[in-house]
Amino acid sequence: MIEKLFDKDKRSFRSVTLDADFVVVGGGMAGICAAISAARAGIKVGLLQDRPVVGGNASSEVRLWVLGATSHMGNNNRWSREGGIIDEILVENLYKNKEGNPVIFDTILLDKIKQEKNITLLLNTVVYDIEKSSEDKIAKVFGFNSQNETRYEIIAPLFCDASGDGVLAYLAGAGYRVGAEDQIKYGEKFAPDTSKYGELLGHSIYFYSKDTGAPVKYIAPSYALKDITKIPRFSNINTGEHGCKFWWLECGGRQDTIHDTEEIKWELWSIVYGVWNYIKNSGNFQGVENLTLEWVGVIPGKRESRRFEGLYTLTQQDIIEQCHHQDAVAYGGWAIDLHPSDGVYSKENGCTQYHSKGIYEMPYKCFVSKDIRNLFFAGRIISTSHVAHGSSRVMATSAFGAQAVGIAAAQCIMHKILPADILSLKELKNLQQTLNLTGQSIPGIPINNDSNLANCAHLEASSTLELDRIPFDGSWHQLDFSVAQLLPFSSSVNYSFEVELDVLRPTTLDIELRYAEKPENFTPDCTAEKWMYALEPGVQRLQISFKTSIPNEQYAFVTFLKNEVVKIRTSTKRYSGLLSVFNKFNYAVNNHGKQDPPENAGIDSFEFWCPERRPGGHNIAMNIHPAITSFGAANVINGYTRPTGRPNAWVASLEDQHPELRFSWTEVQTINRIILYFDTDFDHPMESVQMGHPENRIPFCVRDFKLLNERREPIFEVRENYQTIRRIIFQEPIKINQLILQLKKTEKNIPCSLFQVFVE
């Protein structure tokens, strides 16, 4: 029993002081990845989250899917899903939660954090004050948890603001901007007319519904929107959608998106309950009698508020022109996605999305405060223009940049330097190398293999795919849309192909050889050669011989243009680094088959050529001459951990049931760790919630493998692998002069493959 007598003086809440190397404020996807990457790099991290769960807009409180450069597979960014920790999280979620349950996603995020002994997680803890050691350095932050009535004082040499609204950076006095810059500021031709379009993106609240199997009555609350016609796009409402597919239920863009958040929330509740009342009681929808409102968000999902000033500001030109930055640490690829500030009440489209021709680099300087010397930014508050923020704000992109911040923080602690000091050439190279070893895949920067013992070994493979044939064993695909087979070509080689067609009536078929002007892109904006073939009815083989080669070692598009009276044979066989792509559409990301931007907007016009999701999207069956030989064992030491302009994978032959890689040294080697990089299909967006996926494992990913020594004795074995990266760290270093990696083939129609091996 506790009994306290009257105190004539006021009481104080319990106070706890904590020390850390690095404090991250904000537990959204960015804060999570910053904290985990720093903790894994060996420093003590304090992670403060003002909500009862982590994940921010991805959590069960808001329920927006995590997306980034893949853009629902609706753009030309092939194999672009973000790597490293955010990839690990999404792959884990696919394996454990392929249905996309947001509550389970909460547990996956919390589990990842709790597994890190270097992280102290403080949930329900609001940062309300800071203390500085000088005008440009933070010394400590103060937080309060109303659930346990505890006041926290957290002291650290480094801080990261990943809070969304920038509460820490704001309190510290860092410079920031709110709203849209005009065209003159950065020369951005797509800068909006703020008098018409407004300056800020609004908030959203979503709802879930379900069929109870029995009639359910609904009586709307008094504050529900009464007149549905106040929503100009109310005809878009349908009963087949819920959750974040109602992303366009948005408002607040003409208000103060920080201080007016509570008012905006009430307006969003009015909209949501009004929409549900319309669905249930208007009489305009069939089959709604048994539907009930299962869940409505209680906090708004925010898109935009403060953006803080870093050492560099990302702009429209960086995105559209794919500018190179020496200090690149991440990439983006979501469209420049701007919304009218009137949101759901606007007569404009709910969003205006325009894509670049490929992914764009994100420089380290965007994540470092120019005013506060020991402060990083992460998430949607990083240093960008309003236009560029339309792309960089999305969660997978935010998380991707944040894990670079975490590694940089650890590097600062270990070398006793400040964030800006990372920009020295030596420190920057160290940061990029460490990031790439964790799967970051910084554009144009491979893993430096100078310290990779595999690089100085004699390398042999039991077999290697020589692609002279994609077998004719699949179904027929009607050319109701143009289709292309994406193949890695060698320069100065003229290829010929044989395909199988089923023709309904006499017609002509247009076939083209296309490629991207930039070898690292997958937008086929150049045409090397065109042919028109006259076809008679019936099943037939067609020989195609291109007399033109492409100028670089890169992917080419063997393209079959739309003809609805022609079917082409597909294959059941799938291979790492090989895809068929379609000139179709994906309205969810403003993909209508072709991008036609407004005149003088500084945005390119081009076609979209995108894959289909499995179980669709089969390769086109064909004979190929000469054989494509881009899948050799040397790829595992070329420094790339995903397809770029080349497949970058060793792919064994389809018949090899236990393919092996053998690394042999002339002298005995002492090995501490081995890192293996597998293929988890970086083209798959792996949306975290709601959509659901047909598989919980990526079929290209090797499940079972063994490591053997020169006597073929097992030194390590893994079964049921599903992750992209497997790090094998030996408690005691092993001494060998031969390392044999043996894979087990488990997919009938897919050969084993591997991107990279790093041994040290």
Secondary structure, DSSP 8 states (H G I E B T S, - for coil): -------SS----EEEEEE-SEEEE--BHHHHHHHHHHHHTT--EEEE-SSSSSBGGGSTTT------TTGGGTSS-TT----THHHHHHHHHHHH-TT--HHHHHHHHHHHHHT-TTEEEETTEEEEEEEEEETTEEEEEEEEETTTTEEEEEE-SEEEE-SSS-HHHHHHT--EEES---HHHHT-TT---HHHH-S---EE--EEEEE-SS-------TTS-S-GGGSTTGGG--TT--GGGGTT-EE-TTS-TTTTHHHHHHHHHHHHHHHHHHHHHSS--SS-TTEEEEEE-SS-B---SEEE-BSS-B-HHHHHTT---TTEEEEE-S-EEE--TTGGG-SS-S-EEE--SS-EEEEGGGGBBSS-TTEEE-GGGSSB-HHHHHHHTSHHHHHHHHHHHHHHHHHHHHHT--GGGGGSHHHHHHHHHHHHHTT---TT----GGG-GGGGSEEEES----EEEE-S-S-EEEESS-EEEEEEE-TT---EEEEEEEESSSEEEEEEEEE-SSTT-----EEEEEEEEEE-SEEEEEEEE-----SSSEEEEEEE--EEEEEEEB-S---TT-EEEE---BGGGTBSSEE---TTSS---EE--B---TTS---B-EEEEEEE----GGGGGSS-SS-SSS---EE--TT-SS-EEEEEEEEEEEEEEEEEE----TT----SSSS--S-SS-TTS---EEEE-TT--EEEEE-S---SEEEEEEEEEEEEEEEEEEE----TTS--EE-EEEE-
